[in-house]
Structure formats: structure tokens, C-alpha cells
Amino acid sequence: MEGNNQVAQRVAVIMSVYKSDNSIDLGEAIQSILNQCFAEIDLFIYRDGCVPLKIDDILDMYNVNSNVFIFKNDINRGLAYALNGLIDEVVGCNKYKFIARMDSDDVSRSQRVSKQVAYLNEHTEVDVCGTSCREFGASYALQEKHLPISHDELLNFSITRCPFIHPSVMFRTTVFKDGNRYPTDTKFTEDMALWFELLRKGYKFGNLNEILIDYHLNENTIERRKGWGKALSEVRIRTSNMFALKQFSFKNVALIYSRFVFHLMPSFLVKIAYKKAR
């Protein structure tokens, strides 16, 4: 990376906004990035489709900030498309060492970016770094959610669970300069599809065991994950990746096929499981 040391360490944060977002939450999410103690940050926001006037007002208010870049599309194309568009913009600038994710209803704590940059500078073998979080906004929210921290642990963990809290993640920009993007044709969530793709290609994962983001849950999230079709699709994908990544074990097989129970049991039981078994 050319340029002085400040430019070499510069971070681009990417965030997508769409019509169902809350304008107050959006303002708090944006402000939490602008209030980071790490100064060399730019925020890239993609408006994915037409949004209520209150959301456009928030975007217009921050559009005058020299560290905020807003891109708008009147057609809703989905999160993967939005993030890929922002990644293309960031990579094209050729001045960012790291790309961090952020959602429009979460809050990054003030030291989040600085601690992730320090972690990636210290652990030069790691390509993607997440953090722990505090959940809020739903009856099954956890005050602390921690995930495995080493690559080997995360490799095995990913066969049955998501290895990252998606909006907490920071990538080396080289991951995307290599041509990787969020899959847009997957039956899985776009983030989990990307994690599997990166693992198959040999990229290294790590997590900071520290709460650096407040993660907003929705009481209705569980409903969107229910159903036989989603259960079958998830089991097939996880099974194929278990073999592709050489992580076969009877424990993993049992945990993968338990996803049928998770997707089909009543919502109130799923919420209890989320609260007690994560």
C-alpha cells in the first residue's frame, strides 16, 4: 500500500440502508462510526431502494461530512448486492488497508475500529476479524455473546454455526482485491455463504474476545428462519462444506441435522433455545 502510514492504515466502513430501517437507529449507527477514537475512517453508505423521508433526511444531513460517502439506488437489490457495490467503490479508491462492516441499527463502541486494526496488525496471518457483542431489542438477547477466537476453532465451528457476528467484522482489503465478493445466488445467508467460500480458499479467521458492538435483534428474526425449505437447504449446504473443509465428525453430523428441529419447532421454543443454548 503506497502513501504515508496514516493512509496505509485507513479503514472504510460499509453500511447498507433500506426502507424498513429506523431513522433514529440509523443516526445512532452512523454517529457511532464517526465517534470512533481511530481517526482514519471513511463511512460508505448504500441506500438500497426508496426509503421513507426521515431516512433520506438523515442521509442528507451526514452527506456534508467529508468522511461520509453515500450511494443511492431507487431499486431494492438486497444486502449482498449493496455490499458488493460498496466494496467495488472502496477497492477502486486504492487507499484503504481494511474494510469493516456495520449495520444501520447497531452501535459500534468507540474503540472498536482501533482494536480491530491493532489485532490485524499484530496477527498478520488473519484475514477476517470479528468481535464479541452485547445483544439488545429482543426477548432472547444476550448481555454477552462470545465466539471462538482462533482459526482452527472457527473452521470447525463454522460447520454448524456462524463464525462471526456479521456487523462486527473487519476484512483486510486484499480479501476483496483477490476478487472475492458476497455471493448473490445463495440459498444461505449472504454472510455465511461468504465465510464458507473464504474458508475453502484458505483465508484465515479470528475473533477478538471483547464486546465492541451492540447488536440489534428483532423479535421477528426467528420467524424468517423457520420452515422445511430453509431447513433442508441449510442442512445440504452445511453437509457439503463439512466434507469440503475436511471437518467430518459424528458430532458435526448430529449438530447439522438438529437444524431440522430448530427450523420446525414452535417460535417460543426457538427463542428459549436462543436464550439458553448459545
N, C-alpha and C positions, 0 to 999 in steps of 0.2 A: 504494500500500500504506500503510494507516494505521499509527500506532504509532510508537515510537521507532526509532532507527536499528538497534539490535540486532535488534528484531523484524523490521524491513524486510529484513534480510539473512539471516533464519533459513532453514535448509536441512532438508528432510525427505528421509531416505534410505529407499528402499523395497526390500524383500527378500522373496522367496518361498522357503518351505521345504517339501520333500515327503519321502516315505518313503525314497527312495534316497540321501538326503543323509547325510553322515558327521557324527556329533555333534562330533567333535574339530575338524573343518574349520569347522563352524558356529560353535563357540565362538570360534575364531580370527577368523572373518569379523566377527562381532558386536563383538568386542573391538577390532578394527582401526578400526571406526567410532567407538566410544566413546573411543578414544585419539587422535582427531584433534586437531590443535592449534587448529582452528577450533571455538570453544565452542558456538556457537548451532546445535546439531544435535539433531534427534529421529530415532529409528530406528523405522520402521513395518515389522512382520514379519507375513506371512500364512502360516499353516500350511495348506497345500493338501492336505487329506485326512488320514487317520490316519497316524501316524508311529510308529517304534519308541520305546520308553520312554526311551531315552537322549536322543533328540532332544527329547522333551517335557520331560525334566528340565532340559536346557539352557535351553529357552524359559521354564520356570517360574523358573529361577534369575535370569534377566535381567528377568523381568516386574515385579520390585520396583523396577527402575530408573525414575526419573521421566521419563527421556528415551526410554524404550522402550515401544512400544505394540504389542501382539500380538493378532492376529485369527485365529480358528480356524474351519476348516470340516472336517467329517468326510468330505466327499466331494471327491475329487480332480477339479478342474475345468481344470487346465492353467495354464501360466505367464501367458498373456495375460489370462485371467480374473482370476487372482490379482493381477497388477499393476494392472489396471483397478480392482479393488476398493480397493486401497490408494490409488491416485490419487484416487478419489472421496472417500475419507476425508480425505486431505491437502487437497484443494481445498476441501472443506467447512469445514475449520478456518479458512480465510481469513487465515492468518498466516505463510505460507511464500513466500518470493520464488523459491526454487529447489527442484527435486526431483531427487535423484541416485539412480541405480541402483546396486545391489550384489547380487552373487550369494552364496549361502550357503557357497561353498567357495573364495572368493577372499580376498585380503588387500589392503586399501587402505593405502597408505603415509601416514604421519602428516600430511603437508602436502597430500594430495590435494584435500580439500574447500576448503581456504583458497586454493589456487592456482586452482582452477576458478572459485570465486566472484570472485577478483580478475580473472581473464581475462574473465568475463562482464560484470563492471562496467566494464572497460576497453573491451571490444568490444560496444557496446550493440546492434549490428546482428545479432549472433549469437544464435540461439535455443536451439541444442543444441551442447554442447561435450563432446568425448571426450578421452582421453589415450592416450599410448603405454603399453606394458606389458612385463613380463617373464613369459614362459610357463613353466609347470612341470607335471610329472605325466605326461608322455608322451614317447616317443622322438623325436617330431618337434617338440618345444617349442623356441621361440627365446628366447635370452637377452635380445634386444631386438626388439620389434615396433613399428614406426613406420608411421603412415598419413599421407596428405596432410593439410595443415593449413588451407588456405583453402577458402572455399565453392565457388569455381569449380572447383578441383581435385577436391573431393569430389563435386560434382554429376556430373562425368564419370566419376570413379572408381566411383561407386555403380552405374553401369550394368552393370559386370562383377564388382564386388567389394563387400564390406560396408564402408561408410564409417566405422564406429565399432567399437570393442571394447565390446560392449553393456554389461557391468557397470561400465565406466569413465565412462558418460555422465552429464552433468548437464543438465537442462532448465530453462528459465525456466518457472515455474508457469503463466504466461499461455498457453503452448502447450496446456495441458490445460483451462484456463478457457475457451479458444476452442471446447472440445467434442471435441478430438482424444483418441483412445484407441488402445491396441494392437488391431489387427484380430484377431478371434477366428474368422473364417471363411476364412482364407487357406490356400493350399497351400504358401506360402512360410513361412520362419521369421517369428515374430511381430515381431521387431525389424526385419528387412529390409522387411517389409510396411509398418511404420510409417514407416521412413525414406523410402520411395517416396511414401507418402501426404503426408508433410510437404513433401517437395521439390515435388510437384505443386502444393501450396498456396502455395508461395513462402517457406517458412521457411528461415532461413539456418543453415548448419552451420560448425563449426570444430573443430580438434583442437589440443590442447597437445602440442608435440613433446617430451614429458618422461615418463619412466616413473614413473607414480604408482599403479600397481596391479600386483599379482602375480596372474596369471590362470591358474586351474587347468584344465588339459586332461585329457581322459580318453582312454585308448588306444582305446576302442571308439567314440569320437565319429564317426570316419570311416565305420564300418560303417553307422551310422544314416543317412548321407547318400548311400549307394550305391543304384543301381537305375535302370531305364529310366523308370519313372513319375516319380520325383523329377527326373531329368534333363530330361524333356520339360516338366514343369511349370515348372521354373526357366527354361528357355530361352524359353518362351512369355511368362512374366512379365517377364523382363529385356528381351526384344524390344519388348514393348508399351510399357514405360517408356522405352526408348531413344527411341522416336518421340514419346511424350507429353512428354518433357522436352527434346526437340529436340537430342539428343546423337548423332544418326546419324553413323557413320563406319565405314569398312571395317575399321578396327582393332577397334572395338567389336563389330561383327558377328562377326569371327573369334574374338574372346575369348569372346563369348556361346556360340557353337556349339562351342567347345572344351570347354564344360561337359559335353557328352555323353561325351567321353573321360574327364574327371575322374570322373564318376559310374559309369562302366562298367569302368574298368581295375582290376586287382588291388589289394588294400589296401596291399600292401607298396610298390607303385609310387606310390600316392597319398601315403603317408607320406614317401617320398623327395621328392616334389614339394612337399609342405607344408614340408619342412625346407629345401629348396634354392631354391624359386621364390617365396617370399613376401617 
